[in-house]
Amino acid sequence: MRLLVAAVGQRMPAWAEQAWGEYSRRFPPSLKLELKQIRLPKRAKNADVVAARNAEGQDLLAAVPTGALVVALDERGKQWTTREFSARFESWMQEGRDVAFLVGGPDGLSQECKSRADLSWALGRATYPHALARVMMVEQLYRAWTVTQNHPYHRD
């Protein structure tokens, strides 16, 4: 099984890169975690936001492996408790299907990405800085995996 995070934006602060690296190293070799960073198009003062979001969306969808389950990160998505998310994670592992997580740019995900998604996941109702959202997401992926392994990382 492979977990792919396709995220718009390439320049993350050092603390975010370090946190991503730390959590991604904790996954076992049988569960590959991959980050595909999508270039954020330059935006002029009066840029067409919809066109930029659509271009980002096309790049995000192009990164999705064939046959993968697609999860869109969206503040309007479903919020899961750790146990609920872990149960989903475990079912994905049992299916052996790749899972691709789509993280939009500053203006969110394109409608095409939202339509393609099998699920929509909200890390919370607030909007987070992109770097922080990446760190929160990788930590939650790791936490879900540890729950499936009865590892003591998560405590109820």
Residue pairs with C-beta under 8 A, 6 or more apart in sequence:
1 30
1 31
1 32
1 92
1 93
1 96
1 97
1 98
1 99
2 31
2 32
2 33
2 34
2 65
2 98
2 99
3 27
3 31
3 32
3 33
3 34
3 98
3 99
3 101
3 141
4 34
4 35
4 36
4 63
4 64
4 65
4 68
4 98
4 99
4 100
4 101
5 33
5 34
5 35
5 36
5 100
5 101
5 103
5 134
5 137
5 138
6 36
6 38
6 60
6 63
6 64
6 100
6 101
6 102
6 103
7 35
7 36
7 37
7 38
7 102
7 103
7 130
7 134
8 37
8 38
8 39
8 40
8 56
8 59
8 60
8 103
8 104
8 105
8 130
9 37
9 38
9 40
9 105
9 130
10 37
10 38
10 39
10 40
12 20
12 130
12 131
12 134
13 131
15 131
16 131
16 132
16 134
16 135
19 135
19 138
19 139
20 35
20 134
20 135
20 138
23 135
23 138
23 139
23 141
23 142
24 33
24 35
24 138
26 142
27 33
27 142
27 145
31 93
31 145
33 138
33 141
36 63
38 56
38 59
38 60
38 63
38 105
39 59
40 56
40 105
40 106
41 52
41 55
41 56
43 49
43 52
49 107
52 105
52 107
53 104
53 105
53 107
53 108
53 109
53 110
54 110
54 112
56 104
56 105
56 110
57 104
57 109
57 110
57 111
57 112
57 113
58 110
58 112
60 102
60 104
60 109
60 110
60 113
61 102
61 112
61 113
61 116
63 100
64 70
64 100
64 102
64 116
65 98
65 100
67 97
67 98
68 97
68 98
68 99
68 100
69 92
69 95
69 97
69 98
69 99
69 100
69 118
69 119
70 99
70 100
70 102
70 116
70 117
70 118
70 119
71 99
71 100
71 101
71 102
71 117
71 118
71 119
71 120
71 121
72 101
72 102
72 109
72 113
72 114
72 116
72 117
72 119
72 120
72 121
73 101
73 102
73 103
73 104
73 109
73 120
73 121
73 122
73 123
73 133
73 137
74 104
74 108
74 109
74 114
74 120
74 121
74 122
75 122
75 123
75 124
75 125
75 126
75 127
76 120
76 122
77 119
77 120
77 121
77 122
78 119
78 120
78 121
78 122
79 121
79 122
79 123
79 124
79 125
80 88
80 121
82 140
82 143
82 144
82 147
82 154
83 147
83 156
85 121
85 140
85 144
86 143
86 144
86 147
86 148
86 154
88 119
88 144
89 141
89 144
89 145
89 147
89 148
90 144
90 148
92 99
93 148
101 121
101 137
102 109
102 113
102 117
103 130
103 133
103 134
103 137
104 110
104 113
105 130
106 130
114 120
123 133
123 136
123 137
123 140
128 136
142 153
143 153
143 154
145 151
146 152
146 153
146 154
147 154
